[in-house]
Amino acid sequence: MAMTGFQDSFVAYPRPFVQTLFSVCIMSGASRPLALLLCGCYVAALGVHTGEHCPAEHHQADQYVAAVYEHRSILSPNPLDLISRRQALELMNQNLDVYEQQVMAAGPKGKIRSRVRIIVFPEDGIHGFNFTRTSIYPFLDFMPSPHLIGWNPCLEPHRFNDTEVLQRLSCMALKGEMFLVANLGTKQPCHSRDPGCPNDGRYQFNTNIVFSSNGTLVDRYRKHNLYFEAAFDTPLEVDHIIFDTPFAGKFGVFTCFDILFFEPAARLLRDPEVKHVVYPTAWMNQLPLLAAVQIQRGFATAFGINLLAANIHHPSLGMTGSGIHAPRKSFWHHDMESPEGHLIVAPVAKNPLGLVGAANATGKTDPAHGKFLKILAAGLYSEKDAQDVHCNGATGWDTSTPATFYSEMMYDNFTLVPVWGKEGHLRVCANGLCCQLLYQRPTLSKELYALGVFDGLHTVHGTYYVQACALVKCGGLGFDTCGQEITEAAGMFEFHLWGNFSTPYVFPMLLTSGMTLETPDQLGWESDHYFLTKRGLSSGLVTAALYGRVYERD
């Protein structure tokens, strides 16, 4: 399955380089309030137009151009073998050759008409993965502290030993005249008197490196939340890395699994001046709630920031999904078919449109939203199990209560109710979280949908506390298929989904058939409930979810 596009309009880019830029308007505004009213914008993409015209006051001066590259890395055939530094460099240079091609294509002498100011490459893209602590050692560069020294590896290549990868990346940034963010393995010697020093006398870190457009080493971030990475150490202290740029102000940086945790991701964004995040990742997609583009877009929307996300490309491992995501708009690429890498180039607002006050999202012209507000105000719900019973205040909606059932979703035991009929109002609860759905279906498809809730500690492939409300298409017609990974659906919905979340950190996710990212019509807080609404889906609904993280209960 291949999807490349802008929000809900998809265009295949020429490979291996993007030859035409999207033109898009992303409005500026406040970055962190409560509710969001989303609207369309004019887009030009390889001659295809969609949405509405951009307001005249939005100019190119309010934007910069960014690039992310989803890289099909050349991997070591035997990552457990012990090899020499020379052999390791031979393999890494093959990947760096591809990086350099992308930088040159996006640079001032390349095929992109507008100047790219920053490019982001994925996690594990240079050295690969599945190493042991010992077998990865030849692949590691020495990493001096950028805070203690000023260094341009391209211009001062002999200053430190074992820095060949840093030197090549620095020269790419210099030649391409752009900021460059890449991920590599680094090493740092330590002394036995250091209580955290490993027995082999060195720290090994999964590291993101930032270079300026003249090749100077700007900063480095060492991954804090490792995901089954025995080759690397967790830093003794969390890196909170913010770097400044002349074209868009402050950027934050973290890696892959970090996106699900308070440290460093959420803490970084407590700084209201951080409006952009660079995000190398090697993410294995897990539907129905945690595909790469889902969490990327949800994170950008929840925090009101721009997220430049570069994923690795290995479809056989379920690894694809990159994007340049704003709170309202996304340019993304998801491709489970092609073996090739992919460059995304897009304009980005310097001041992304964040969330606006809930009073602006009441949707007076939408009768369904009025019913939603009445339900919230009255706390109404019919508990009688009869098809012809309607709640007072919600006349015309089927509010019968189907029996709950349980099914595993994302390795968690969700409590669910089936979504039957052409319209209705459903509620399902677990622990303290109650999820509600008000829906209409223009036509009924021969598919089973369910509304599910989970409020508990997730313990598989990581430990973290989740509160989730999810409307999902099931894999089949049996209740036990709800929660299975599917990418195609035919069911069309108009709906309000909401829950009484106890956390302010709620990531909205809306995915339709063919791995299509959709934009909610409205979302935000109303009467201590977080809600999402959508009408007019472009294709069948796969997942509509509110994914909450209760960091303090991890």
C-alpha positions in Angstrom: 0.0 0.0 0.0 1.4 3.4 -1.0 0.1 6.7 0.1 1.7 10.1 -0.4 -0.2 13.2 0.0 -1.4 16.4 1.5 -4.1 15.6 4.2 -6.9 14.1 2.2 -5.5 14.6 -1.3 -2.9 12.2 -2.5 -0.3 12.6 -5.2 2.6 10.3 -6.0 5.9 12.1 -6.0 8.5 11.2 -8.7 11.2 9.0 -7.3 13.9 9.3 -6.1 13.5 13.1 -5.8 10.6 15.5 -5.4 10.5 17.8 -8.4 7.5 20.0 -7.5 6.7 21.7 -4.3 3.3 21.8 -2.7 2.0 25.3 -2.2 0.0 25.5 1.1 -1.1 28.0 3.6 -0.9 27.2 7.3 -2.3 30.0 9.4 -0.4 31.4 12.4 -2.0 31.7 15.8 -1.8 30.7 19.5 0.1 27.5 20.1 -1.5 25.9 23.2 -5.2 26.6 24.1 -8.1 24.2 24.4 -10.3 23.6 21.3 -9.6 23.6 17.6 -11.9 24.5 14.7 -10.3 23.3 11.5 -10.9 24.6 8.0 -9.6 23.9 4.5 -6.9 25.7 2.6 -5.9 26.0 -1.1 -3.3 23.5 -2.2 -1.4 23.2 -5.5 0.3 19.9 -6.0 1.6 18.8 -9.3 -1.4 20.5 -10.9 -4.0 19.1 -8.5 -6.0 21.5 -6.4 -8.1 20.8 -3.3 -9.7 22.7 -0.5 -10.3 26.4 -0.1 -8.3 29.4 -1.1 -5.7 30.7 1.4 -6.5 34.1 3.0 -4.5 36.8 1.3 -2.6 37.8 4.4 -0.5 34.7 4.4 2.7 35.2 2.6 5.8 33.2 1.8 7.7 35.3 4.4 5.6 33.5 7.1 6.9 30.1 5.9 10.1 28.1 5.5 10.7 25.0 3.4 11.6 21.7 5.1 12.5 18.3 3.9 12.4 14.8 5.5 13.7 11.7 3.9 12.3 8.2 4.4 15.4 6.1 3.9 15.7 2.5 2.8 18.9 1.8 4.7 21.5 -0.6 3.5 21.8 -3.0 6.4 24.7 -5.1 7.7 24.0 -8.7 6.5 25.3 -10.0 9.8 24.8 -7.4 12.5 26.0 -9.8 15.3 29.4 -10.3 13.6 32.5 -8.4 14.9 34.0 -6.3 12.1 36.6 -3.6 11.7 36.1 0.2 11.7 37.0 0.2 8.0 34.3 -2.4 7.2 31.8 -0.5 9.2 32.6 2.8 7.4 32.2 1.0 4.0 28.7 0.1 4.9 27.8 3.5 6.4 29.2 5.4 3.5 26.8 3.6 1.2 23.9 5.0 3.2 25.7 8.4 3.5 26.0 8.5 -0.3 22.2 8.3 -0.5 21.9 11.0 2.1 24.2 13.2 0.1 22.1 12.7 -3.1 19.0 13.9 -1.2 20.7 16.9 0.2 22.0 17.9 -3.2 18.6 17.4 -4.8 17.1 19.7 -2.1 20.0 22.1 -2.1 20.4 25.4 -4.0 21.7 23.6 -7.1 19.2 20.8 -6.9 15.7 20.2 -8.4 13.7 22.0 -5.7 12.6 25.4 -6.8 12.4 26.9 -3.3 15.2 26.9 -0.9 15.1 24.1 1.7 16.2 25.4 5.0 16.3 22.1 7.0 16.4 18.4 6.2 15.8 15.5 8.6 17.0 11.9 8.2 15.6 8.8 10.1 16.8 6.9 13.1 19.1 4.0 12.4 19.4 5.1 8.8 23.3 5.2 8.7 24.3 2.1 10.7 21.1 -0.1 10.8 19.9 -2.1 13.8 19.9 -5.5 15.6 23.4 -5.1 16.9 24.8 -6.2 20.3 26.7 -3.8 22.4 30.0 -5.2 21.1 29.1 -5.6 17.5 27.9 -2.0 17.1 31.2 -0.6 18.4 33.0 -0.2 15.0 30.0 1.8 13.8 30.2 4.5 16.6 31.6 8.0 16.1 33.3 9.8 19.0 31.0 12.6 20.1 32.5 15.6 21.8 30.1 17.9 23.8 28.8 20.7 21.5 28.4 22.8 24.6 32.1 22.7 25.5 33.6 23.1 22.1 32.9 24.9 18.9 33.5 22.6 16.0 32.9 22.3 12.3 33.9 18.7 11.4 34.0 19.5 7.6 36.5 22.3 8.1 38.4 20.7 11.0 38.4 16.9 10.1 41.5 16.0 12.1 40.5 17.5 15.4 39.1 14.3 16.8 39.6 10.6 15.9 36.7 8.3 14.8 34.5 11.1 13.5 34.3 10.2 9.8 30.5 10.1 9.8 30.2 13.4 11.5 32.6 14.9 9.0 30.5 13.7 6.0 27.3 15.0 7.5 28.9 18.3 8.3 30.1 18.7 4.7 26.6 17.8 3.4 25.1 20.6 5.5 27.7 23.0 4.2 27.3 22.1 0.6 23.5 22.0 0.8 23.4 25.3 2.7 20.8 23.9 5.1 20.4 22.7 8.6 20.8 19.0 8.7 19.5 16.5 11.4 20.7 12.9 11.3 20.8 9.9 13.7 23.9 7.9 14.4 25.6 5.8 17.1 28.1 7.6 19.2 30.6 6.7 21.9 31.9 8.6 25.0 34.7 7.2 27.2 34.1 7.2 31.0 36.1 6.4 34.1 35.6 3.7 36.6 35.0 6.2 39.3 31.9 7.2 37.4 29.2 5.1 39.1 27.2 4.9 35.9 30.2 3.9 33.7 29.6 0.5 31.9 32.1 -2.2 32.5 33.7 -1.7 29.1 34.6 1.9 30.0 32.5 3.7 27.5 28.9 5.0 27.0 27.2 4.2 23.8 24.3 6.4 22.7 21.6 6.5 20.1 22.2 10.1 19.0 20.6 12.8 16.9 23.1 15.4 15.5 22.2 18.9 14.4 24.4 20.8 12.0 23.9 24.4 10.9 23.9 25.5 7.2 27.6 26.2 7.4 28.4 22.7 8.8 29.0 23.7 12.4 27.9 21.2 15.0 25.0 22.8 16.8 23.8 20.2 19.3 23.2 16.6 20.0 20.4 14.7 21.6 20.9 11.2 23.2 17.8 9.0 23.1 16.2 8.6 26.5 13.4 6.0 25.9 15.2 3.1 24.3 13.1 0.5 22.6 14.8 -2.9 23.0 18.2 -1.4 22.1 20.8 -3.5 23.9 23.6 -1.8 22.0 22.9 1.6 23.6 22.9 3.2 27.1 20.3 5.5 28.5 21.9 8.9 29.4 22.2 9.5 33.2 20.3 12.7 32.7 17.6 13.5 30.2 18.7 15.7 27.3 16.4 18.7 26.8 17.7 19.9 23.5 16.4 23.1 21.9 18.3 24.7 19.0 17.8 28.1 17.4 17.6 28.8 13.7 17.7 32.0 11.7 14.7 31.0 9.6 12.1 29.8 12.1 13.2 30.2 15.7 13.4 27.4 18.2 13.3 23.7 17.4 13.1 20.7 19.8 14.5 17.3 19.1 13.8 13.8 20.3 13.7 10.2 18.8 11.1 7.6 18.0 9.8 6.0 21.2 10.3 9.3 23.1 7.2 10.6 21.5 5.0 8.6 23.9 6.6 9.9 27.1 6.7 13.1 29.1 10.5 13.1 29.2 11.7 14.7 27.0 8.9 15.2 24.5 6.1 16.8 26.5 8.5 18.8 28.8 10.3 20.3 25.8 7.0 21.7 24.6 6.3 23.5 27.9 8.5 26.2 26.3 6.0 28.3 24.3 8.8 29.4 22.0 9.4 25.8 20.7 7.1 25.6 17.8 8.9 23.0 15.7 10.3 19.5 16.5 12.7 17.4 14.4 11.9 13.7 14.9 14.1 10.9 13.5 12.4 7.6 14.0 12.5 3.9 13.2 8.8 3.1 13.8 7.1 -0.2 13.3 3.5 0.5 12.4 0.9 -1.0 14.8 -2.7 -0.5 13.8 -5.4 0.4 14.7 -3.9 3.1 17.0 -0.2 3.5 16.6 0.7 3.7 12.9 3.6 6.1 12.4 1.7 8.8 10.6 -1.2 8.5 13.2 1.0 9.3 16.2 3.0 11.9 14.3 -0.1 13.9 13.2 -1.8 13.4 16.6 1.2 14.8 18.4 1.5 17.8 16.2 -2.2 18.6 16.6 -2.3 18.0 20.4 0.7 20.3 21.1 0.0 22.8 18.3 3.4 22.5 16.8 5.1 21.5 13.5 6.6 18.0 13.5 9.3 17.1 10.9 9.2 13.3 11.1 11.6 11.0 9.1 11.0 7.3 9.4 13.1 4.4 8.1 11.7 2.5 5.1 11.6 -1.3 5.5 8.1 -2.4 4.5 8.8 -6.1 5.3 9.3 -5.0 8.9 6.2 -2.8 8.9 8.4 0.3 8.9 7.2 3.2 6.8 5.4 6.5 7.5 7.0 9.9 7.5 5.7 13.4 7.3 5.8 17.2 7.7 2.9 17.7 10.1 1.3 21.0 11.2 -1.6 21.1 13.7 -4.1 21.4 10.8 -2.2 20.1 7.8 0.0 17.2 6.9 2.2 16.2 4.0 3.0 12.5 4.5 4.2 9.3 2.9 3.2 5.7 3.8 4.3 3.0 1.3 4.2 -0.7 2.0 4.9 -1.7 -1.6 7.8 0.2 -3.0 11.3 -0.7 -1.8 12.6 2.8 -2.6 13.2 5.7 -0.2 11.2 8.9 -0.5 11.9 12.6 -0.1 9.1 14.9 1.2 9.5 18.7 0.7 6.9 21.1 1.9 6.4 24.7 3.1 5.9 25.1 6.9 4.4 28.0 8.8 6.9 29.7 11.1 4.1 30.2 13.6 1.8 27.2 13.3 -1.9 27.6 13.9 -2.6 26.0 17.3 -5.7 25.5 19.3 -8.4 28.2 19.7 -11.0 28.7 22.4 -13.8 26.2 22.8 -16.3 29.0 22.4 -15.3 29.2 18.8 -15.9 25.5 18.2 -19.6 25.2 19.2 -20.7 24.7 15.6 -24.1 26.3 15.9 -25.0 25.4 12.3 -24.4 21.7 13.0 -27.5 20.1 14.7 -25.5 17.0 15.7 -23.1 19.3 17.6 -26.0 20.8 19.4 -27.2 17.4 20.5 -23.7 16.6 21.7 -23.7 19.8 23.8 -27.1 19.0 25.3 -25.9 15.5 26.2 -22.9 17.0 28.0 -25.0 19.6 29.8 -27.6 17.1 31.0 -25.5 14.0 31.5 -28.2 12.1 29.7 -27.9 8.5 28.6 -30.5 5.7 28.2 -29.7 2.6 30.1 -32.7 0.6 28.9 -31.9 -2.1 26.5 -34.6 -1.5 23.9 -34.3 -0.5 20.3 -37.2 2.0 20.5 -36.1 3.9 23.6 -34.6 7.4 23.1 -32.9 9.6 25.6 -34.8 12.8 26.6 -33.1 15.6 24.8 -31.7 13.4 22.0 -34.9 12.6 20.1 -34.3 10.9 16.8 -31.2 9.1 17.9 -31.1 5.4 18.6 -29.7 5.2 22.2 -30.2 1.6 22.9 -27.5 -0.1 24.9 -26.0 -3.2 23.2 -24.1 -5.7 25.3 -20.5 -5.0 26.0 -17.7 -7.4 25.0 -14.0 -7.6 25.3 -11.3 -7.9 22.7 -7.5 -7.4 22.6 -6.4 -4.2 20.9 -2.8 -3.0 20.9 -2.1 -5.9 23.4 -4.6 -4.3 25.8 -8.0 -5.6 26.9 -10.5 -3.1 25.6 -14.1 -3.0 26.6 -16.3 -2.5 23.5 -19.8 -2.1 22.2 -20.9 -2.8 18.6 -21.9 0.1 16.5 -25.0 -1.0 14.7 -27.7 0.8 12.8 -27.8 4.0 10.8 -27.6 6.4 13.9 -27.2 6.2 17.6 -25.7 7.3 20.8 -23.4 4.9 22.6 -21.4 4.9 25.8 -18.9 2.4 27.1 -16.8 2.7 30.3 -13.8 1.2 31.9 -12.4 2.3 35.3 -12.9 6.0 35.4 -13.0 6.7 31.7 -16.3 6.8 29.8 -16.3 7.1 26.0 -19.4 8.3 24.1 -20.3 8.3 20.4 -23.0 10.1 18.6 -23.2 9.0 15.0 -25.0 8.8 11.7 -24.2 6.6 8.8 -25.3 7.7 5.3 -25.2 4.1 4.1 -24.7 0.8 5.9 -21.8 -1.4 4.9 -21.4 -5.1 5.6 -18.7 -4.4 8.2 -18.6 -4.6 12.0 -17.6 -1.4 13.8 -17.1 -1.1 17.5 -16.6 1.7 20.1 -13.9 0.7 22.6 -12.4 2.1 25.8 -9.2 1.3 27.7 -8.0 3.0 30.9 -5.0 1.2 32.3 -1.3 0.4 32.3 0.0 -0.8 28.9 2.7 -3.4 29.7 3.7 -5.0 26.3 6.7 -3.5 24.4 6.9 -0.7 26.9 5.2 0.3 30.1 3.0 3.4 30.1 -0.5 4.5 31.2 -3.1 4.9 28.5 -6.6 6.3 28.4 -8.2 5.6 25.0 -11.5 6.0 23.2 -11.6 4.4 19.8 -14.1 3.8 17.1 -12.6 1.1 14.9 -13.5 -1.2 12.0 -13.1 -4.8 13.1 -11.2 -7.3 11.1 -14.3 -9.4 10.4 -17.8 -9.9 11.6 -16.9 -11.6 14.9 -16.4 -9.6 18.1 -13.0 -11.2 18.6 -11.8 -9.5 15.4 -12.1 -6.0 16.8 -8.7 -4.6 17.3 -7.1 -6.4 14.4 -4.8 -4.5 12.0 -6.7 -3.5 8.9 -6.1 -0.7 6.4 -9.2 -0.8 4.1 -12.7 0.0 5.0 -16.0 1.1 3.4 -18.0 2.4 6.3 -18.9 6.1 6.1 -19.7 8.0 9.4 -20.6 11.4 10.6 -19.9 11.5 14.3 -19.0 13.1 17.6 -16.5 11.1 19.8 -15.7 12.2 23.3 -14.5 11.0 26.7 -14.0 12.3 30.2 -10.2 12.1 30.2 -8.3 12.8 33.4 -5.2 13.9 31.4 -4.7 17.0 29.3 -2.5 15.0 27.0 -4.9 13.6 24.4 -3.8 12.8 20.8 -6.6 12.9 18.2 -6.3 10.3 15.5 -8.4 10.0 12.3 -7.5 7.4 9.7 -9.6 6.2 6.7 -9.2 3.6 4.1 -5.8 3.3 2.4 -3.9 4.9 5.3 -5.5 8.3 4.6 -5.0 11.0 7.2 -8.2 13.0 7.7 -8.6 16.3 9.5 -11.3 16.6 12.2 -13.9 19.3 11.7 -13.7 20.3 15.4 -11.9 19.0 18.4 -11.0 20.2 21.9 -12.3 20.5 25.4 -16.0 21.0 26.3 -17.3 20.6 29.9 -14.3 18.5 31.0 -14.6 16.2 28.1 -12.3 16.0 25.1 -14.2 15.7 21.8 -13.6 15.1 18.1 -16.1 15.6 15.3 -16.1 14.7 11.6 -18.5 14.9 8.7 -17.8 14.1 5.0 -15.0 11.4 5.2 -13.1 11.0 2.0 -13.1 7.2 2.3 -14.2 4.4 4.7 -13.4 4.9 8.4 -10.6 2.7 9.8 -10.0 4.4 13.1 -11.2 7.5 14.9 -9.5 7.7 18.3 -8.6 9.9 21.2 -5.4 8.5 22.7 -4.6 9.9 26.1 -1.3 9.6 28.0 -1.4 9.8 31.8 2.3 10.3 32.3 2.2 10.5 36.1 0.8 7.0 36.3 3.6 5.3 34.3 
